[in-house]
Amino acid sequence: MSTDVCSQMMQMKCYAPELGCALGNMELSSCPNWTGSSAAVVANGIEVADILLPWSGNAMGLSDLTFVSGRAKPITVGIVGPGNAGKTTVLASWYLLLGKGLLLKNDWRFGGSYSLGGWEAVASALTFKPGQSPTFPPHTTSRNARAPGLLHIALRRQNGRLRDFVFADAPGEWFKNWSVDQEAEDATGARWVASHADVLLLVADREALSGPRLGTARSAFQLLAKRVAANRRGRPVALVWTKGDITVDPEMEDSIRRAVANDMPDFREFSVSVYPVDREVGVGFRELFAWVTQTRRPGVGSMQCSTVVDPLFMIGRR
């Protein structure tokens, strides 16, 4: 490969000055591939060019996964559902419960995150001051991106071991297009979630399933459930009822459950709501998150004990 081609490839992956130089140059002007201004770039009084952090704190993209996977392959959680079903609200509620110390059980501790800015962005609508009313996260727009925004969190067990999780925040339009045509050009992001997620959360919107267009909502969900089942490949699947404070006709509930159970009989079922129903607010979110943290990738065994010194001999790492 020629030097020119190598330089072009490096420039495509260059995120300076927002991030530090990927080649480790302390000054941008000393990087042979730097084509920007040689003047010092200053943000908030700090020379960004001197910051060698490989992440920005915002929601991550595909190029960031290589960095996160350096420790171990993270568990990727795909939240699949129609638009305005509450997928982003699930993520925001998890983050707020985590901040209050209410999300994790005794065997887990918060171990860090490379996307705290991204978490704050999705949760900002649910935070409010005295005298104000809470709102819900804005609709996740169907942009031209070919992959969803990824939110990272690391959890630490009592024995000190870390486990990384990545949550995909994707617009419902992607999944609607994907359910109709799996190869649709505007369903690339949905295909990425279906291919790479280790855990699939299939969202059923109780508001839509009890509203004036409940028949359309049911048909769309049944079609989406079929598509998920066809692409599941043995991965854990949960049916998540969002807006659990809204009443749905029992026959409608049964038809939604059958749509999932017919092809995925081992699915788990959860109900979440930001309002109190018959129990404390947040219980459904905590139960769902606890199930996510307990899941395992298909075909991945438990850690093998060995007396061999060579660490590469160890297999079955989760």
MOTAQUI-V201102 format. One record per residue. N is the residue number from 0. RES is the residue in one letter. PHI is phi in whole degrees, 0 to 359 (999 if undefined). Layout:
# MOTAQUI-V201102
n=N res=RES phi=PHI
n=N res=RES phi=PHI
This chain:
# MOTAQUI-V201102
n=0 res=M phi=999
n=1 res=S phi=287
n=2 res=T phi=297
n=3 res=D phi=297
n=4 res=V phi=295
n=5 res=C phi=300
n=6 res=S phi=297
n=7 res=Q phi=297
n=8 res=M phi=294
n=9 res=M phi=294
n=10 res=Q phi=294
n=11 res=M phi=295
n=12 res=K phi=259
n=13 res=C phi=272
n=14 res=Y phi=246
n=15 res=A phi=290
n=16 res=P phi=269
n=17 res=E phi=301
n=18 res=L phi=239
n=19 res=G phi=290
n=20 res=C phi=297
n=21 res=A phi=294
n=22 res=L phi=268
n=23 res=G phi=89
n=24 res=N phi=289
n=25 res=M phi=290
n=26 res=E phi=236
n=27 res=L phi=299
n=28 res=S phi=295
n=29 res=S phi=271
n=30 res=C phi=278
n=31 res=P phi=294
n=32 res=N phi=259
n=33 res=W phi=285
n=34 res=T phi=244
n=35 res=G phi=274
n=36 res=S phi=292
n=37 res=S phi=279
n=38 res=A phi=291
n=39 res=A phi=295
n=40 res=V phi=266
n=41 res=V phi=241
n=42 res=A phi=225
n=43 res=N phi=57
n=44 res=G phi=82
n=45 res=I phi=242
n=46 res=E phi=286
n=47 res=V phi=298
n=48 res=A phi=298
n=49 res=D phi=270
n=50 res=I phi=270
n=51 res=L phi=260
n=52 res=L phi=291
n=53 res=P phi=274
n=54 res=W phi=217
n=55 res=S phi=254
n=56 res=G phi=96
n=57 res=N phi=278
n=58 res=A phi=304
n=59 res=M phi=271
n=60 res=G phi=248
n=61 res=L phi=296
n=62 res=S phi=292
n=63 res=D phi=279
n=64 res=L phi=295
n=65 res=T phi=300
n=66 res=F phi=293
n=67 res=V phi=296
n=68 res=S phi=282
n=69 res=G phi=298
n=70 res=R phi=279
n=71 res=A phi=188
n=72 res=K phi=297
n=73 res=P phi=287
n=74 res=I phi=281
n=75 res=T phi=262
n=76 res=V phi=250
n=77 res=G phi=257
n=78 res=I phi=256
n=79 res=V phi=251
n=80 res=G phi=177
n=81 res=P phi=287
n=82 res=G phi=293
n=83 res=N phi=62
n=84 res=A phi=274
n=85 res=G phi=103
n=86 res=K phi=297
n=87 res=T phi=291
n=88 res=T phi=296
n=89 res=V phi=299
n=90 res=L phi=297
n=91 res=A phi=298
n=92 res=S phi=293
n=93 res=W phi=301
n=94 res=Y phi=294
n=95 res=L phi=292
n=96 res=L phi=295
n=97 res=L phi=298
n=98 res=G phi=295
n=99 res=K phi=270
n=100 res=G phi=74
n=101 res=L phi=251
n=102 res=L phi=271
n=103 res=L phi=263
n=104 res=K phi=275
n=105 res=N phi=296
n=106 res=D phi=276
n=107 res=W phi=236
n=108 res=R phi=226
n=109 res=F phi=293
n=110 res=G phi=247
n=111 res=G phi=122
n=112 res=S phi=203
n=113 res=Y phi=265
n=114 res=S phi=223
n=115 res=L phi=299
n=116 res=G phi=298
n=117 res=G phi=294
n=118 res=W phi=298
n=119 res=E phi=298
n=120 res=A phi=296
n=121 res=V phi=284
n=122 res=A phi=266
n=123 res=S phi=299
n=124 res=A phi=291
n=125 res=L phi=273
n=126 res=T phi=260
n=127 res=F phi=206
n=128 res=K phi=263
n=129 res=P phi=306
n=130 res=G phi=93
n=131 res=Q phi=257
n=132 res=S phi=253
n=133 res=P phi=289
n=134 res=T phi=238
n=135 res=F phi=248
n=136 res=P phi=304
n=137 res=P phi=296
n=138 res=H phi=302
n=139 res=T phi=289
n=140 res=T phi=289
n=141 res=S phi=272
n=142 res=R phi=274
n=143 res=N phi=277
n=144 res=A phi=298
n=145 res=R phi=256
n=146 res=A phi=208
n=147 res=P phi=284
n=148 res=G phi=290
n=149 res=L phi=243
n=150 res=L phi=251
n=151 res=H phi=253
n=152 res=I phi=210
n=153 res=A phi=246
n=154 res=L phi=243
n=155 res=R phi=243
n=156 res=R phi=280
n=157 res=Q phi=297
n=158 res=N phi=279
n=159 res=G phi=94
n=160 res=R phi=286
n=161 res=L phi=261
n=162 res=R phi=224
n=163 res=D phi=263
n=164 res=F phi=232
n=165 res=V phi=233
n=166 res=F phi=249
n=167 res=A phi=270
n=168 res=D phi=253
n=169 res=A phi=238
n=170 res=P phi=289
n=171 res=G phi=295
n=172 res=E phi=299
n=173 res=W phi=300
n=174 res=F phi=287
n=175 res=K phi=297
n=176 res=N phi=295
n=177 res=W phi=294
n=178 res=S phi=293
n=179 res=V phi=280
n=180 res=D phi=220
n=181 res=Q phi=299
n=182 res=E phi=259
n=183 res=A phi=300
n=184 res=E phi=297
n=185 res=D phi=270
n=186 res=A phi=240
n=187 res=T phi=301
n=188 res=G phi=296
n=189 res=A phi=295
n=190 res=R phi=295
n=191 res=W phi=297
n=192 res=V phi=299
n=193 res=A phi=296
n=194 res=S phi=275
n=195 res=H phi=251
n=196 res=A phi=292
n=197 res=D phi=270
n=198 res=V phi=226
n=199 res=L phi=242
n=200 res=L phi=252
n=201 res=L phi=264
n=202 res=V phi=268
n=203 res=A phi=246
n=204 res=D phi=273
n=205 res=R phi=294
n=206 res=E phi=294
n=207 res=A phi=292
n=208 res=L phi=280
n=209 res=S phi=235
n=210 res=G phi=270
n=211 res=P phi=293
n=212 res=R phi=246
n=213 res=L phi=297
n=214 res=G phi=295
n=215 res=T phi=295
n=216 res=A phi=297
n=217 res=R phi=294
n=218 res=S phi=297
n=219 res=A phi=295
n=220 res=F phi=294
n=221 res=Q phi=299
n=222 res=L phi=294
n=223 res=L phi=293
n=224 res=A phi=298
n=225 res=K phi=297
n=226 res=R phi=293
n=227 res=V phi=298
n=228 res=A phi=298
n=229 res=A phi=291
n=230 res=N phi=249
n=231 res=R phi=293
n=232 res=R phi=57
n=233 res=G phi=79
n=234 res=R phi=283
n=235 res=P phi=296
n=236 res=V phi=229
n=237 res=A phi=234
n=238 res=L phi=271
n=239 res=V phi=246
n=240 res=W phi=278
n=241 res=T phi=266
n=242 res=K phi=57
n=243 res=G phi=296
n=244 res=D phi=280
n=245 res=I phi=266
n=246 res=T phi=278
n=247 res=V phi=240
n=248 res=D phi=304
n=249 res=P phi=305
n=250 res=E phi=294
n=251 res=M phi=294
n=252 res=E phi=302
n=253 res=D phi=297
n=254 res=S phi=293
n=255 res=I phi=291
n=256 res=R phi=297
n=257 res=R phi=296
n=258 res=A phi=300
n=259 res=V phi=274
n=260 res=A phi=291
n=261 res=N phi=301
n=262 res=D phi=248
n=263 res=M phi=223
n=264 res=P phi=295
n=265 res=D phi=266
n=266 res=F phi=291
n=267 res=R phi=255
n=268 res=E phi=232
n=269 res=F phi=220
n=270 res=S phi=229
n=271 res=V phi=231
n=272 res=S phi=200
n=273 res=V phi=276
n=274 res=Y phi=250
n=275 res=P phi=291
n=276 res=V phi=248
n=277 res=D phi=245
n=278 res=R phi=207
n=279 res=E phi=298
n=280 res=V phi=299
n=281 res=G phi=97
n=282 res=V phi=298
n=283 res=G phi=299
n=284 res=F phi=296
n=285 res=R phi=292
n=286 res=E phi=296
n=287 res=L phi=295
n=288 res=F phi=294
n=289 res=A phi=298
n=290 res=W phi=293
n=291 res=V phi=300
n=292 res=T phi=290
n=293 res=Q phi=266
n=294 res=T phi=285
n=295 res=R phi=230
n=296 res=R phi=291
n=297 res=P phi=300
n=298 res=G phi=84
n=299 res=V phi=260
n=300 res=G phi=273
n=301 res=S phi=281
n=302 res=M phi=297
n=303 res=Q phi=270
n=304 res=C phi=276
n=305 res=S phi=205
n=306 res=T phi=261
n=307 res=V phi=289
n=308 res=V phi=287
n=309 res=D phi=297
n=310 res=P phi=292
n=311 res=L phi=289
n=312 res=F phi=284
n=313 res=M phi=292
n=314 res=I phi=230
n=315 res=G phi=78
n=316 res=R phi=290
n=317 res=R phi=269
